[in-house]
Every structure is written in C-alpha cells, then in structure tokens.
C-alpha cells in the first residue's frame, strides 16, 4: 500500500491520533510550567490532505502566519511544520510572564516574543516526536526548529520542494490548547507532518499495523 494515499485507513489515523494525544499530554505539562498555569492540550483531529488543502487550512498561500519548521532525522526521516495564525500567536504571547510585547501589525517583532514562539513549536513538536518514538521504538531526532513569520506559501513551500516529487499528501495533526487563557476558548494550530517516502512504511511496520489495514 502507498502510505501517502489519501484514503489511508481509519485504523492508521486512529493510531496517529492516539499518539498525538499522548504527545499533547506531555506538551501540556511543559507549557503549564512555562506559563505557570494549568494548560490542557488535545488533538481533536488527524487527517490526510493534499498539499493544496494543507495550504488552504493555514489560511491560503498569502496568509501571514507564525511557522516553525524542523527536519526529522533518524530511522524515519521527514519534515514537520507547526503553523499558528498570528492572532493565535498574540494570544499565546500575552499569556507569558513578563508582559512581552507582540502585535502582528507592528514591526519589528520583539526578540523575546519570537523566542517564545520558537520554544512553543519546539515543545509541541518535541513532545509529539517523543510520543511517536516511544510507541514505535524508532529513533526520531528533531533538528533545531526554525521560526518564520511569513506567508504560508513561503514557509511551507520550502518543505514541499523535494517531497512533492514523490507525494501529493501530508498528515495534518490539529492541536488545541485549552484552559488558562483569558477571553478565548483555545489556542489552535496545525502540525503538518511530511514523512519522506519510505518513512510511513517504517513507522506502521514498527507499530505492528499490517499493510492491508
């Protein structure tokens, strides 16, 4: 089976969602410490989308977002993006201790605010990869995350250059940070997981999921 098939089985998606929720639990613990307040985090949905759909989910190619990109090295290499709308980024920054200034419409951005957004991406991606590694017993090593505040097309396009030659789809892992945030129900972002061609077969074999499932 081609693991980049958009019709990937519900069993595989359920496994990825469960792994995501375990990773979210680890991330919530780290964020609770960072923000000094109780944070719950969940993965409400995991799905397979085309690259065009992925860009649309992030608001369109010209929408400006905060994006964290990292490479995954080790037994199942790939790429990962965490994309957060700037309005959501502002909500997160406002909750940090120290009254760090951040406004999407005001340049230049505060260095502490940028560092905080990079650390958010680092915590979330590291927690997810740690959970995936624990489940699969595979070595999955994240690179140092790179933060960009730019148009979606510019941020994601870099990661698509190579993989688009062999695939048309990506995995989207929705994230929701709940509770403890003032005047809002949640801070919502998207993980876009783009495995290298052979990596899905490696991951699901490690999970013990038969090819036909």
N, C-alpha and C positions, 0 to 999 in steps of 0.2 A: 504493500500500500504506500502511496505517496503521502507522507505526513504533512505536506503543505496543502493537501486537499482541503478545500473549504468545507467539505462535508465530513470532516473528521468526526469520529463517533462521540456520542454524548458521554460515554464512559471515560474517554480520554479527557474531555473537557471537565467532567466532574472531578477527576483526579487533580488536574491543574488548579481547579478552584479550591479544592481542599488544601493543597499545598500552599496556595496563595493565602488562604485564611490563617493557616498556621504561621506563615511568614508575617502576616499582618499583626498577629498577636505579639510576635517578637518586636515588630516595629513600634507598636503602641506602647510597649514598656519603655523603649528607648526614648520615644517622643514625650511620654509622661514625665520622664526625668528632665529632659531638655526644657520643657515648658513649665515644669513644676505644677502640673495639674493633671487630672485623670483624663486620658485620651483612649477612646475605643476606635479601633480601625477594622474595617471589614473589606471583603472582596465580593461585592454584590453580583458580579457577572464576569464570566470569561467567555470569549467568543473568538472565532476566526473571521477575519475581514480581509478584503482586498486592500492593496496599497492606497487606492483612491478613497475607499471607505475610511481607512485609517486617518488620512489627512482631513477628510470631512469631519470625523469625530473630534478632531483637535481644533475645529473651527474654520477649516479651509486654508489653502496654501498661503494666503496673505495675512492670516490672523497672527498677531504677535503674542507669543507665549513665553513662559519660562520653561526651558527644556534642559534636562540632564541626560547626557549620553555617556554610555560606557560600553566597552567591549567585554565579553565573557570569554575567558581563556580556560584551558584545561581539557577535560575529557569530552565536553560537548560545547564547543565554541559557538559564539553568536554575538548579537548586539542587543542592547536594551536601551529604550528611551523612557524617561518619565516626563510627561508633559502636564503642566499646570497652567490654566488660564491666569492672566495677570491679576484679575480681580481676586481669584482664589489665593494667589501668591501674597497679595496685600493682606488678606485675612490672616494668613499664617504668620507673616512678619509682625502684625500688630499684636499677636498673642505672645511674642517673645519677651522675656525680661529685658529691661533697659530702654524701652521706648525707641527702638531702632526706626529711623525714618525710611519709608518706601512708598513711593507713588508711581504708578505705571506711566503717568504723563509727565513726570519731572525727571529730566536728565541733568547730570549723571546720577546713576543709582549709587546709593550708599554701599561701601565695600562690605560692611558688616551684614547688610541685608543680602547681598549676593552670596556671601559665605554661608549664611543661614540657609538659603535656598539650595545651595550645593550640598550642604550637610543633610538637608531633608531628603534629597534624592539619594544620597549615599546611604542613609539609614534605611530607607524603604527598599532600595534595590538590594542592599546587602542582606537584609532580613529575608527577602524573597529567595535570593540565591542560596542562602544558608539553609532554608527550609527545603528547597529543591535538592540540594546536595545531601541533606540528611536522609531524605526519602530514597534517593537513587544510589547513595554511596559513591557518587561520582565527584571528582574534583572539579569544582566550578569556581573560578577565580575572577573577581571583577577588577577591571582596570580602575585607575583613579578617575572618578566622574568628572566630566567637563560640563560646565553650566553655560548656557547661551540664552539670551533674551533676544529673540529674533522672530521672523516669520516662520510659521510651521514648515512651509516648503523648504526653506533654507536649512532648518535644523534637521528635519527627517530625511531630506534628500540625500545628504551625505551618506547615511547608513543604508540607503536603498541602492546606491550605485552598483555595488557588487552583487548583492543578493537578488536584485531584480532580474538578473540574467538567468536565474535558475528557479525562481519562485514568483508567485503573484500574491501571496498571502502572508499575513502576520497574525500573531496571537495578541489580543487585547485583554489586559487584566485591569478591570476597573478598580479604583480604590476610593474609599470613603473614610475620612477622619471625622469622628463624631464626638460630641460632648466636650464641654470645657471651652468651647468657642462662643464668643459673645455675638449676639444678633445674627446668628446663622445656624443652620441645621448641621452643616457638614462642609468640610473642605474636600472637594472631589478632583481627582486627577486620573490619568490613564498611564498604565505601563504598556509599552509596545515591545513585545518580545519577538525578535527576528533571529531564529536559530540558523546557523549555517546548514547547508543541505543535508548533511549526514547526521546532524545532532538530534533530531527528533527520534529517529530510529534508535539511536543510542539511549536516549532518555527513557523511552517507553519500554525498551528491552530491559533496562535496569529496573523499571517499576514492575516488570513481570506481566505487562499487558500484551496479549497476543496480537499479531499483525492484523488479524481479521476483525478485531474488536473496534 
